């Protein structure tokens, strides 16, 4: 068994391993993070959605009075 250590940054929930690791080799991966991952209330979707609007006013949540573009005028 061999061990290598390298640092990388995850992008799109993926990490790139060094090119020296051949294809088809069984790997054991250990992730060490400097920062604490964000925790969510697992299984409590209602509480998660309710927390999204915390601190917003009725004016923030109101729909704009804009109804889109004017109807186009067609040549007849």
C-alpha positions in Angstrom: 0.0 0.0 0.0 1.2 3.5 -0.9 0.1 6.8 0.4 0.3 10.3 -1.1 -0.9 13.6 0.3 -2.0 16.5 -1.8 -4.1 19.7 -1.4 -6.8 20.6 -3.9 -9.9 22.8 -4.1 -13.3 21.2 -4.8 -15.1 22.5 -7.9 -18.6 21.4 -8.6 -18.5 18.8 -5.8 -15.5 17.1 -7.5 -11.8 17.0 -6.8 -9.0 16.2 -9.2 -6.5 13.6 -8.2 -2.8 13.8 -9.4 -2.0 12.4 -12.8 0.5 10.0 -11.2 -2.5 7.9 -9.9 -3.1 5.3 -12.6 -6.7 4.4 -13.7 -8.3 1.4 -12.1 -6.5 1.7 -8.8 -8.7 1.3 -5.7 -8.5 4.4 -3.6 -9.4 5.2 0.0 -10.2 8.9 0.4 -10.2 10.9 3.6 -11.4 14.5 3.5 -10.1 17.1 6.0 -11.6 20.5 5.9 -10.4 23.7 7.6 -13.9 25.1 7.9 -16.9 23.7 9.5 -19.5 22.6 6.9 -22.8 24.4 7.0 -25.4 22.4 8.9 -29.0 22.2 8.0 -32.0 20.8 9.8 -32.0 17.4 8.2 -35.5 16.3 7.3 -37.1 19.5 8.4 -37.9 21.2 5.1 -40.6 23.4 6.6 -38.2 25.0 9.1 -35.6 25.4 6.3 -38.1 27.2 4.1 -39.4 29.4 6.9 -35.9 30.5 7.7 -35.4 31.7 4.2 -37.7 34.7 4.6 -36.5 35.7 8.1 -35.8 39.4 8.3 -37.7 40.3 5.1 -40.6 42.8 5.1 -43.9 42.6 3.2 -42.5 45.1 0.8 -39.6 42.8 0.0 -41.9 39.9 -0.7 -44.6 41.8 -2.7 -44.9 41.2 -6.4 -43.8 44.0 -8.7 -46.6 45.8 -10.6 -44.7 45.2 -13.9 -46.7 43.0 -16.2 -44.1 42.5 -18.8 -43.7 43.9 -22.3 -46.4 45.7 -24.3 -48.2 43.7 -27.0 -46.4 43.9 -30.3 -48.0 45.7 -33.2 -48.2 43.6 -36.3 -48.3 45.0 -39.8 -51.5 44.0 -41.6 
